[in-house]
Amino acid sequence: MENNQGRNKTSKKTILFQALVIVILIPAALLLSWKFGDRQYYLFSVIVMILIMLPFFIRFERRKPTSRELVTLAVMSALAAASRAAFVMVPHFTPMTGIIMITGLALGAEAGFITGSLGAFVSNFVFGQGPWTPWQMFAYGLAGFIFGILGRKGLINSEKRLPASIIGGLMVLCIIGPLLDTATLFLISAGVQHTSVGAVYLAGVPVNAIHGLSTFITIFVLGKPICEKLERIRIKYGMMRETDEI
């Protein structure tokens, strides 16, 4: 009984720390990267990655994460990055966000956030690194994190593909896409007018719609088979048990 209470307290502290990192520390790093302009985007990308990894290592500190867990996250991050590069000839159509959300659904919010952030960073070695990189890391990571929480709460699952696919597409259209559009505003030179703000968000609607459609298709087609594979790996090797407490 005391052990359970201790684990619950630890879990709550970890979740609070995660919220602090995602809601306060990472946005603060993004604002600093904007202040420095395009001179230090590699530095701030590394800072964002360190902030992303902190909750992961703190959460797994007591039970020592196995190499299988780290390899699985690395593989999913690489898969997400490769899926973005594979559709480079189709503007704005990227299965990457769908892969990230599926990872969050299968392995938990933390795994989703890490996969999204690292996937964005790695894929930009193909698409180009820049001051937008930390923003993309945060946006794509947030997609995996939110989907992981929704899955943990039982609001979505891989068996009901259509609801999960619709929610994923709407998340991109209403949250992830506008967040990336907001990054564009910060990267524009000083003196942005209200009309410019409206124009940026309006121009982003068709882009976000295509992005949302690709996310819908990815989750609908690949959500169930990938979740089944990851679930088998998780059960076989006893992985990601702590993420179940989110």
C-alpha positions as CSV (number, residue, x, y, z in Angstrom):
1,M,0.0,0.0,0.0
2,E,2.8,2.4,0.9
3,N,4.7,1.5,-2.2
4,N,1.6,2.3,-4.4
5,Q,1.2,5.6,-2.6
6,G,4.9,6.4,-3.2
7,R,4.6,5.5,-6.9
8,N,1.5,7.7,-7.2
9,K,3.3,10.6,-5.6
10,T,6.3,10.1,-7.9
11,S,4.0,9.9,-10.9
12,K,2.2,13.1,-10.0
13,K,5.5,14.9,-9.5
14,T,6.7,13.7,-12.9
15,I,3.6,14.7,-14.6
16,L,3.8,18.2,-13.1
17,F,7.4,18.4,-14.2
18,Q,6.4,17.4,-17.7
19,A,3.7,20.1,-17.7
20,L,6.3,22.6,-16.6
21,V,8.6,21.7,-19.3
22,I,6.0,21.6,-22.1
23,V,3.9,24.6,-21.1
24,I,6.7,27.0,-19.7
25,L,10.3,26.0,-20.4
26,I,10.1,24.9,-24.0
27,P,7.9,28.0,-25.1
28,A,10.4,30.2,-23.2
29,A,13.3,28.6,-25.2
30,L,11.3,29.2,-28.4
31,L,10.9,32.9,-27.5
32,L,14.6,33.2,-26.8
33,S,15.4,31.6,-30.1
34,W,13.2,34.2,-31.8
35,K,15.0,37.0,-30.0
36,F,18.4,35.7,-31.2
37,G,17.0,35.4,-34.8
38,D,18.6,32.9,-37.1
39,R,22.0,33.0,-35.5
40,Q,21.6,30.3,-32.8
41,Y,18.9,28.0,-34.1
42,Y,21.2,24.9,-33.7
43,L,21.9,25.8,-30.1
44,F,18.2,26.3,-29.3
45,S,17.3,23.1,-31.1
46,V,19.7,21.3,-28.8
47,I,18.3,23.1,-25.8
48,V,14.7,22.0,-26.8
49,M,15.9,18.4,-27.2
50,I,17.5,18.5,-23.7
51,L,14.3,19.8,-22.2
52,I,12.3,17.2,-24.0
53,M,14.6,14.4,-22.8
54,L,14.7,15.5,-19.1
55,P,11.2,14.2,-18.1
56,F,12.0,10.9,-20.0
57,F,15.2,10.3,-18.1
58,I,13.8,11.4,-14.7
59,R,10.7,9.1,-15.2
60,F,12.9,6.1,-16.0
61,E,15.7,6.9,-13.6
62,R,14.6,4.4,-10.9
63,R,14.1,1.4,-13.3
64,K,16.9,2.1,-15.8
65,P,15.4,2.2,-19.3
66,T,16.5,-0.7,-21.5
67,S,18.3,-0.3,-24.8
68,R,15.1,-1.8,-26.4
69,E,13.1,1.2,-25.3
70,L,15.6,3.7,-26.6
71,V,16.0,1.8,-29.8
72,T,12.2,1.6,-30.3
73,L,11.9,5.4,-29.9
74,A,14.8,5.9,-32.2
75,V,13.2,3.7,-34.8
76,M,9.8,5.4,-34.6
77,S,11.6,8.8,-34.9
78,A,13.5,7.7,-37.9
79,L,10.3,6.2,-39.4
80,A,8.5,9.6,-38.9
81,A,11.4,11.5,-40.5
82,A,11.5,9.1,-43.4
83,S,7.8,9.3,-44.0
84,R,8.1,13.1,-44.3
85,A,11.0,12.8,-46.8
86,A,9.2,10.1,-48.8
87,F,6.5,12.6,-49.8
88,V,8.7,15.5,-50.5
89,M,7.3,15.8,-54.1
90,V,3.8,16.2,-52.7
91,P,3.6,19.7,-51.2
92,H,2.3,19.8,-47.5
93,F,1.3,16.1,-47.6
94,T,3.2,14.4,-44.8
95,P,2.4,11.2,-43.0
96,M,4.9,12.2,-40.3
97,T,2.3,13.7,-37.9
98,G,0.2,10.5,-38.2
99,I,3.2,8.3,-37.4
100,I,3.9,10.5,-34.4
101,M,0.3,10.4,-33.1
102,I,0.2,6.6,-33.5
103,T,3.4,6.3,-31.5
104,G,1.9,8.4,-28.7
105,L,-1.3,6.3,-28.8
106,A,0.7,3.0,-28.6
107,L,3.5,3.9,-26.2
108,G,2.2,6.9,-24.3
109,A,2.4,10.7,-24.3
110,E,6.0,10.9,-23.4
111,A,7.1,8.6,-26.2
112,G,4.9,10.5,-28.6
113,F,6.5,13.8,-27.6
114,I,10.0,12.5,-28.0
115,T,9.2,10.9,-31.3
116,G,7.7,14.0,-32.7
117,S,10.5,16.3,-31.6
118,L,13.3,14.1,-32.8
119,G,11.5,13.3,-36.0
120,A,11.2,17.0,-36.8
121,F,14.8,17.6,-36.1
122,V,16.1,14.7,-38.1
123,S,13.8,15.3,-41.1
124,N,15.1,18.9,-41.3
125,F,18.5,17.6,-42.4
126,V,16.6,16.9,-45.6
127,F,14.3,19.9,-45.7
128,G,16.7,22.4,-44.1
129,Q,17.5,23.5,-40.6
130,G,16.6,27.0,-39.6
131,P,15.1,29.1,-36.8
132,W,11.8,27.3,-37.5
133,T,13.3,23.9,-36.3
134,P,12.7,24.4,-32.6
135,W,9.1,25.4,-33.3
136,Q,8.5,22.4,-35.4
137,M,10.0,20.1,-32.8
138,F,7.6,21.6,-30.2
139,A,4.6,21.4,-32.5
140,Y,5.1,17.8,-33.7
141,G,6.0,16.7,-30.2
142,L,2.9,18.2,-28.9
143,A,0.9,16.3,-31.4
144,G,2.2,13.0,-30.1
145,F,1.8,14.1,-26.5
146,I,-1.8,15.1,-26.8
147,F,-2.7,11.9,-28.7
148,G,-1.0,9.8,-26.0
149,I,-3.0,11.5,-23.3
150,L,-6.3,11.0,-25.3
151,G,-5.4,7.3,-25.7
152,R,-4.5,6.9,-22.0
153,K,-7.9,8.4,-21.0
154,G,-9.7,6.0,-23.4
155,L,-11.0,8.7,-25.6
156,I,-9.4,7.1,-28.7
157,N,-8.0,3.7,-29.6
158,S,-6.5,1.9,-32.5
159,E,-9.6,-0.4,-32.9
160,K,-11.9,2.5,-33.7
161,R,-9.9,3.9,-36.6
162,L,-12.4,6.5,-37.9
163,P,-12.8,8.5,-34.7
164,A,-9.1,8.4,-34.0
165,S,-8.4,9.5,-37.6
166,I,-10.9,12.3,-37.5
167,I,-9.5,13.6,-34.2
168,G,-6.0,13.5,-35.6
169,G,-6.9,15.4,-38.7
170,L,-8.8,18.0,-36.7
171,M,-5.9,18.4,-34.3
172,V,-3.6,19.3,-37.2
173,L,-6.1,21.7,-38.7
174,C,-7.0,23.4,-35.4
175,I,-3.9,23.1,-33.1
176,I,-0.7,21.9,-34.8
177,G,-1.1,23.8,-38.0
178,P,-2.0,27.1,-36.4
179,L,0.9,26.7,-34.0
180,L,3.3,26.3,-36.9
181,D,1.7,29.4,-38.5
182,T,2.3,31.3,-35.2
183,A,6.0,30.3,-35.6
184,T,5.9,32.1,-39.0
185,L,4.7,35.3,-37.3
186,F,7.6,35.2,-34.9
187,L,10.1,34.6,-37.7
188,I,8.7,37.6,-39.7
189,S,10.6,40.8,-39.3
190,A,9.5,43.3,-36.7
191,G,6.5,45.5,-37.2
192,V,3.9,42.9,-38.1
193,Q,0.5,44.5,-38.6
194,H,-2.9,43.0,-37.7
195,T,-3.6,42.5,-41.3
196,S,-0.4,40.5,-41.7
197,V,-1.4,38.3,-38.8
198,G,-4.7,37.5,-40.4
199,A,-3.0,36.9,-43.8
200,V,-0.6,34.4,-42.3
201,Y,-3.3,32.4,-40.6
202,L,-5.6,32.6,-43.7
203,A,-2.8,31.4,-46.0
204,G,-2.1,28.5,-43.6
205,V,-5.7,27.1,-43.9
206,P,-5.2,25.2,-47.2
207,V,-1.8,24.0,-46.1
208,N,-3.1,22.7,-42.8
209,A,-6.1,21.1,-44.6
210,I,-3.7,19.0,-46.7
211,H,-1.6,18.2,-43.7
212,G,-4.7,17.2,-41.8
213,L,-5.9,15.0,-44.6
214,S,-2.6,13.2,-44.8
215,T,-2.7,12.7,-41.0
216,F,-6.3,11.3,-41.3
217,I,-5.2,8.8,-44.0
218,T,-2.1,7.7,-42.1
219,I,-3.9,7.0,-38.9
220,F,-6.8,5.3,-40.7
221,V,-4.6,3.0,-42.7
222,L,-1.6,2.4,-40.4
223,G,-2.9,3.2,-37.0
224,K,-4.1,-0.3,-36.1
225,P,-1.2,-2.4,-37.6
226,I,1.5,-0.2,-36.1
227,C,-0.2,-0.1,-32.7
228,E,-0.5,-3.9,-32.7
229,K,3.2,-4.3,-33.5
230,L,4.2,-1.8,-30.8
231,E,1.9,-3.4,-28.3
232,R,3.5,-6.8,-28.9
233,I,6.9,-5.3,-28.4
234,R,5.8,-3.5,-25.3
235,I,4.3,-6.6,-23.7
236,K,7.1,-9.0,-24.7
237,Y,9.9,-6.8,-23.3
238,G,8.0,-5.1,-20.5
239,M,8.6,-1.7,-22.0
240,M,7.1,1.7,-21.3
241,R,5.3,0.5,-18.2
242,E,5.7,3.9,-16.4
243,T,4.1,5.7,-19.3
244,D,0.9,3.8,-18.5
245,E,0.5,5.9,-15.4
246,I,0.0,9.2,-17.3
